[in-house]
Amino acid sequence: MSVTTLGLSTMPIPEKIQFARRVAEALSTNPNFPSPSPAIGSLENKTASLELGYNDAQAARQTAKMKTSVQDDGSAELDSVLTLLALYVENASGGDKAKIESAGFNVKNPPAPIGTLPAPVDVQVAPSEHLGTADVAWKPVRGARAYAIERATDAPELEWGVIGTSTRKEASLNSMQSGRKYWFRVAAIGAAGQSAYSDPVPLFAP
């Protein structure tokens, strides 16, 4: 026995309206179904009601889009006027905080000093593709303007020497004897001076 299929939950409303009208027309002149329940009139009324509500909703959406566009334009225009006034107040006051605030504007707080920097962490040293060369990388330190890299040849007492600096969180180092063991460490350099050095990391030069 066949059963009907609807799919109403995923059917767009305009398609649902057309479907309902097709069913109403097909049933109203169909001798196979002389007494539809609910009545065809009920189906036609509900269809008309949904169509009216759909049209009203579409009109409201279009009106909302227009009003939102007007709102956005007004916001942008107000932003422009306030920005120009802020520049005028800033220049006319000579940057005086009290005068700027007396005009109703806020003033940026000066950045807080970062202070002494911590030692870099997660230092990684890996051989590069060239003999006697290694790549060093570490996690960046907030407030660091540069980094100092030191190297020491393996010995009971390590003698450290700066072999390079970097403004990034990595560096490539050379001038090593292939097969020898070396140690590396990194320090951050900022406005308050140099941090402590990181824990040393070993590497056998490629």
Protein Blocks (a to p, Z undefined) as FASTA:
>chain_A
ZZddfklmmgcfklmmmmmmmmmmmmmmccklmbgcddfklmmmmmmmmmmmmmmmmmmm
mmmmmmmmmmmmmmmmmmmmmmmmmmmmmmmnnopaklmmmnopacddddddebjaddde
hiacdddfbehiacddddddehiabdcdddddddfbdcdddfbdcfbfbdcdehiaehia
cddddddddfkoccddddddddddZZ
